[in-house]
Amino acid sequence: MTLNLVAILRGVTPQEALAVGQALVDAGINRIEVPMNSPEPLESIAALQAAFGGVAKIGAGTVLQVEQVAQVAATGAKLIVSPNCNPAVIRAAKAAGMESFPGVMTPTEAFAAIEAGADVLKLFPGELVGPVGLRAMKAVLPRDMPLYAVGGVTPENMADWLAAGATGFGIGSSIYKPGDSAQVVAGKAQALVAAWKAAQ
């Protein structure tokens, strides 16, 4: 069973990154992003890539500029996640051999992202669109286009999102908040993985 969960480590520091990353990988999470507005994000991304790049896809979140794509690519990481649909960022990620997960909220943005080469659409902020809005969007999007809901996803509502057509999820505060110990993250990650499996 494919585990389509991306752990979003917003606010993680390079000093914490490896312990938190280990907790996530041990729980079965195989995609990890460090948002670019975290402290020294490239250091954390490089450390995670060196330690876990063989077993997990590591990348950056909140990537807003083409220049940032090149900075992340230099770490060896393979994933570019954005809160918005910027075709130039999407194309830069693809040109660098990386996966692109741009943020979309409307069909117009979704089709622009697809045209630019996005690998996965990130429905963001998910809680504003909700499963009802997602179901309406899925009716017009290509059937084989993966769509991850991000924002407001919890173990309790995961089944509702999947029933509406979500392919996967980006999980932020439900898996990591700044200051969380690796032990706390491990518990949250295990609960989310269990919820994912139960909802399949």
Residue pairs with C-beta under 8 A, 6 or more apart in sequence:
1 197
1 200
3 28
3 29
3 30
3 193
3 196
4 146
4 148
4 167
4 168
4 169
4 196
5 29
5 31
5 168
5 169
5 170
5 171
5 192
5 193
5 196
6 31
6 32
6 33
6 79
6 81
6 101
6 148
6 150
6 168
6 169
6 170
6 171
7 24
7 29
7 31
7 32
7 33
7 171
7 175
7 176
7 189
8 33
8 35
8 61
8 81
8 150
8 170
8 171
8 172
8 175
8 176
9 17
9 20
9 32
9 33
9 34
9 35
9 38
9 44
9 176
10 34
10 35
10 37
10 38
10 61
10 62
10 172
10 173
10 176
10 178
11 35
11 38
11 39
11 176
11 177
11 178
12 20
12 34
12 38
12 39
12 44
12 176
12 178
13 38
13 39
13 40
13 44
14 39
14 40
14 43
14 44
14 47
16 182
17 34
17 43
17 44
17 47
17 48
18 47
18 48
18 51
19 181
19 182
20 176
20 180
20 182
20 185
21 32
21 47
21 48
21 51
21 52
21 56
22 51
22 52
22 182
23 182
23 183
23 185
23 186
23 189
24 32
24 56
24 175
24 185
24 186
24 189
25 52
25 55
25 56
26 186
27 186
27 189
27 190
27 192
27 193
28 189
28 193
29 56
29 175
29 189
29 193
30 55
30 56
30 57
31 56
31 57
31 59
31 79
32 48
32 52
32 56
32 57
32 58
32 59
33 58
33 59
33 60
33 61
33 79
33 81
33 170
34 41
34 44
34 45
34 48
34 59
34 60
34 61
35 41
35 60
35 61
35 62
36 60
36 61
36 62
36 63
36 64
36 68
37 62
38 44
41 60
42 60
42 71
42 72
42 75
45 58
45 59
45 60
45 72
45 75
45 77
46 75
46 76
46 77
48 56
48 58
48 77
49 58
49 75
49 76
49 77
50 76
52 58
53 76
53 77
53 78
57 78
57 79
57 99
58 77
58 78
58 79
59 72
59 77
59 78
59 79
59 80
59 81
59 98
59 99
60 68
60 72
60 77
60 79
60 80
60 81
61 81
61 82
61 83
61 170
62 81
62 82
62 83
63 69
63 72
63 80
63 81
63 82
63 89
63 93
64 82
64 83
64 84
64 86
64 89
65 89
66 88
66 89
66 92
68 89
69 80
69 89
69 92
69 93
69 96
69 98
70 92
70 96
72 80
72 98
73 96
73 97
73 98
77 98
78 97
78 98
78 99
79 98
79 99
79 101
80 89
80 93
80 98
80 99
80 100
80 101
81 101
81 102
81 103
81 122
81 170
82 89
82 90
82 100
82 101
82 102
82 103
82 122
83 103
83 122
83 124
84 102
84 103
85 102
85 103
85 104
85 109
85 110
85 112
85 113
85 116
86 102
87 112
87 113
87 115
87 116
89 100
89 102
90 100
90 102
90 113
90 116
90 117
90 118
91 116
91 117
93 99
93 100
94 100
94 117
99 119
99 120
100 116
100 117
100 118
100 119
100 120
101 118
101 119
101 120
101 121
101 122
101 148
101 170
102 113
102 116
102 118
102 121
102 122
103 109
103 122
103 123
103 124
103 150
104 110
104 112
104 113
104 121
104 122
104 123
104 124
105 123
105 124
105 125
105 128
105 129
107 137
107 140
107 141
110 121
110 137
110 141
110 145
111 141
113 121
114 121
114 141
114 142
114 145
119 146
120 146
120 147
120 148
120 167
120 168
121 141
121 145
121 146
121 147
121 148
122 147
122 148
122 150
122 170
123 129
123 134
123 137
123 147
123 148
123 149
123 150
123 166
124 150
124 151
124 170
125 150
125 151
125 152
126 134
126 149
126 150
126 151
126 152
126 153
126 161
127 151
127 152
128 151
129 137
129 149
131 157
131 160
131 161
131 163
131 164
131 166
132 164
134 147
134 149
134 161
134 164
134 165
134 166
135 164
135 165
137 147
138 147
138 164
138 165
141 147
146 167
146 168
147 165
147 166
147 167
148 166
148 167
148 168
148 169
148 170
149 161
149 166
149 168
149 169
149 170
150 169
150 170
150 171
150 172
151 170
151 172
153 161
153 169
153 170
153 171
153 174
154 174
155 174
155 191
155 192
155 194
155 195
156 195
158 169
158 192
158 195
158 196
158 199
159 195
159 198
159 199
161 169
162 199
162 200
169 196
171 192
174 188
174 192
175 185
175 188
175 189
175 192
176 185
176 188
180 188
